[in-house]
């Protein structure tokens, strides 16, 4: 299982490299490297500002394997939900079970809190299969043309209630 630690300002170079590794969708633009890097830096900063302003109490964490950064997990713990805003891993660490481990840990936390885990994912993101395999279901979101992202939700199993529990049996004589 990977470990987590808070992001520090000295992590910016790694975080930018990680962000850039998730943006293969820009390859078709045919930009020269300096223009592509400028665009990526603007988008990376905009993403950071968006997450920070939408969920002010949240803070990103680095995902570490053997003490080395391999990804980022950004979760907002707000009343009524755990919101996974970002889970990113370097390409060479994808498909190795790290994301599964991180999400299962969040599911355990959500179960203890009695709250759902929610996240957004692009229709064509390969991670969508992982989320669905872990029991996330579509909450809302339109077609890929109308809305490029789906909101997925995992709801913890309900605790038995008095109404669903069997009636106590009288003592035997």
DONUFI-293176 format. One record per residue (C-alpha): x, y, z. Coordinates in nm, 2 decimals. Layout:
site x:X	y:Y	z:Z;
...
This chain:
site x:0.00	y:0.00	z:0.00;
site x:0.13	y:0.34	z:-0.08;
site x:0.18	y:0.61	z:0.18;
site x:0.05	y:0.97	z:0.17;
site x:0.20	y:1.30	z:0.28;
site x:0.09	y:1.66	z:0.25;
site x:0.21	y:1.84	z:-0.06;
site x:0.49	y:2.09	z:-0.01;
site x:0.59	y:2.39	z:-0.23;
site x:0.91	y:2.20	z:-0.32;
site x:0.68	y:1.93	z:-0.49;
site x:0.58	y:2.17	z:-0.77;
site x:0.82	y:2.02	z:-1.04;
site x:0.69	y:1.67	z:-0.97;
site x:0.32	y:1.78	z:-0.96;
site x:0.36	y:1.96	z:-1.29;
site x:0.52	y:1.65	z:-1.45;
site x:0.24	y:1.44	z:-1.31;
site x:-0.03	y:1.67	z:-1.45;
site x:0.14	y:1.68	z:-1.79;
site x:0.14	y:1.30	z:-1.79;
site x:-0.24	y:1.30	z:-1.77;
site x:-0.29	y:1.53	z:-2.06;
site x:-0.23	y:1.31	z:-2.37;
site x:-0.54	y:1.47	z:-2.51;
site x:-0.33	y:1.77	z:-2.61;
site x:-0.10	y:1.57	z:-2.84;
site x:-0.34	y:1.62	z:-3.14;
site x:-0.31	y:2.00	z:-3.12;
site x:0.03	y:1.99	z:-3.28;
site x:0.18	y:2.26	z:-3.06;
site x:0.55	y:2.32	z:-3.04;
site x:0.69	y:2.21	z:-2.70;
site x:0.72	y:2.57	z:-2.56;
site x:0.36	y:2.65	z:-2.64;
site x:0.24	y:2.31	z:-2.51;
site x:0.43	y:2.36	z:-2.18;
site x:0.28	y:2.71	z:-2.15;
site x:-0.07	y:2.58	z:-2.21;
site x:-0.02	y:2.29	z:-1.96;
site x:0.12	y:2.53	z:-1.69;
site x:-0.19	y:2.75	z:-1.73;
site x:-0.43	y:2.46	z:-1.71;
site x:-0.24	y:2.31	z:-1.41;
site x:-0.26	y:2.64	z:-1.22;
site x:-0.63	y:2.68	z:-1.31;
site x:-0.71	y:2.33	z:-1.19;
site x:-0.53	y:2.40	z:-0.86;
site x:-0.71	y:2.72	z:-0.81;
site x:-1.05	y:2.56	z:-0.90;
site x:-1.00	y:2.28	z:-0.65;
site x:-0.88	y:2.52	z:-0.38;
site x:-1.17	y:2.76	z:-0.42;
site x:-1.44	y:2.50	z:-0.45;
site x:-1.33	y:2.30	z:-0.14;
site x:-1.13	y:2.55	z:0.07;
site x:-1.06	y:2.30	z:0.36;
site x:-0.92	y:2.04	z:0.13;
site x:-0.55	y:1.97	z:0.07;
site x:-0.38	y:1.75	z:-0.18;
site x:-0.15	y:1.47	z:-0.07;
site x:0.14	y:1.30	z:-0.25;
site x:0.12	y:0.93	z:-0.31;
site x:0.45	y:0.77	z:-0.22;
site x:0.59	y:0.43	z:-0.30;
site x:0.91	y:0.35	z:-0.11;
site x:0.93	y:0.72	z:-0.01;
site x:0.92	y:0.83	z:-0.38;
site x:0.64	y:1.04	z:-0.52;
site x:0.43	y:0.85	z:-0.78;
site x:0.10	y:1.04	z:-0.77;
site x:-0.14	y:1.28	z:-0.61;
site x:-0.46	y:1.23	z:-0.42;
site x:-0.69	y:1.52	z:-0.35;
site x:-1.00	y:1.45	z:-0.14;
site x:-1.25	y:1.70	z:0.01;
site x:-1.40	y:1.57	z:0.33;
site x:-1.72	y:1.77	z:0.35;
site x:-2.05	y:1.71	z:0.53;
site x:-2.24	y:1.44	z:0.35;
site x:-1.96	y:1.31	z:0.12;
site x:-1.60	y:1.23	z:0.05;
site x:-1.53	y:1.40	z:-0.28;
site x:-1.23	y:1.26	z:-0.48;
site x:-1.13	y:1.57	z:-0.68;
site x:-0.82	y:1.41	z:-0.82;
site x:-0.64	y:1.08	z:-0.82;
site x:-0.34	y:1.07	z:-1.05;
site x:-0.05	y:0.83	z:-1.09;
site x:0.26	y:0.85	z:-1.31;
site x:0.20	y:0.62	z:-1.62;
site x:0.46	y:0.37	z:-1.50;
site x:0.26	y:0.32	z:-1.18;
site x:-0.08	y:0.28	z:-1.33;
site x:-0.24	y:-0.06	z:-1.33;
site x:-0.04	y:-0.18	z:-1.04;
site x:-0.32	y:-0.17	z:-0.78;
site x:-0.22	y:0.16	z:-0.62;
site x:-0.54	y:0.34	z:-0.72;
site x:-0.74	y:0.04	z:-0.61;
site x:-0.58	y:0.05	z:-0.27;
site x:-0.63	y:0.43	z:-0.23;
site x:-1.00	y:0.40	z:-0.33;
site x:-1.06	y:0.11	z:-0.10;
site x:-0.91	y:0.30	z:0.19;
site x:-1.15	y:0.59	z:0.11;
site x:-1.44	y:0.34	z:0.09;
site x:-1.35	y:0.22	z:0.44;
site x:-1.34	y:0.58	z:0.57;
site x:-1.67	y:0.65	z:0.41;
site x:-1.83	y:0.34	z:0.56;
site x:-1.71	y:0.44	z:0.90;
site x:-1.86	y:0.79	z:0.85;
site x:-2.18	y:0.66	z:0.68;
site x:-2.12	y:0.89	z:0.38;
site x:-2.08	y:0.83	z:0.01;
site x:-1.77	y:0.87	z:-0.20;
site x:-1.82	y:1.08	z:-0.51;
site x:-1.59	y:1.16	z:-0.81;
site x:-1.61	y:1.29	z:-1.16;
site x:-1.45	y:1.11	z:-1.45;
site x:-1.44	y:1.17	z:-1.83;
site x:-1.64	y:0.92	z:-2.03;
site x:-1.33	y:0.80	z:-2.21;
site x:-1.10	y:0.78	z:-1.91;
site x:-0.97	y:0.42	z:-1.86;
site x:-0.99	y:0.47	z:-1.48;
site x:-1.37	y:0.46	z:-1.52;
site x:-1.35	y:0.08	z:-1.54;
site x:-1.17	y:0.07	z:-1.21;
site x:-1.43	y:0.29	z:-1.04;
site x:-1.71	y:0.07	z:-1.18;
site x:-1.53	y:-0.25	z:-1.07;
site x:-1.51	y:-0.10	z:-0.72;
site x:-1.89	y:-0.04	z:-0.71;
site x:-1.91	y:0.32	z:-0.82;
site x:-2.23	y:0.39	z:-1.01;
site x:-2.35	y:0.68	z:-1.23;
site x:-2.52	y:0.95	z:-1.03;
site x:-2.56	y:1.21	z:-1.31;
site x:-2.41	y:1.33	z:-1.63;
site x:-2.52	y:1.33	z:-1.99;
site x:-2.38	y:1.20	z:-2.31;
site x:-2.01	y:1.25	z:-2.39;
site x:-2.11	y:1.53	z:-2.63;
site x:-2.32	y:1.72	z:-2.39;
site x:-2.12	y:1.66	z:-2.07;
site x:-1.77	y:1.53	z:-2.09;
site x:-1.77	y:1.41	z:-1.72;
site x:-1.98	y:1.16	z:-1.53;
site x:-2.05	y:1.20	z:-1.16;
site x:-2.00	y:0.85	z:-1.00;
site x:-2.09	y:0.76	z:-0.65;
site x:-2.01	y:0.47	z:-0.41;
site x:-2.25	y:0.43	z:-0.12;
site x:-2.15	y:0.24	z:0.18;
site x:-2.36	y:-0.07	z:0.27;
site x:-2.65	y:0.03	z:0.50;
site x:-2.62	y:-0.07	z:0.86;
site x:-2.91	y:-0.29	z:0.97;
site x:-3.20	y:-0.10	z:1.12;
site x:-3.44	y:-0.21	z:1.38;
site x:-3.71	y:-0.25	z:1.11;
site x:-3.49	y:-0.49	z:0.91;
site x:-3.36	y:-0.69	z:1.20;
site x:-3.54	y:-1.00	z:1.30;
site x:-3.77	y:-0.97	z:1.61;
site x:-3.61	y:-1.10	z:1.93;
site x:-3.72	y:-1.45	z:2.02;
site x:-3.87	y:-1.52	z:2.35;
site x:-3.66	y:-1.72	z:2.59;
site x:-3.71	y:-2.10	z:2.58;
site x:-3.88	y:-2.26	z:2.87;
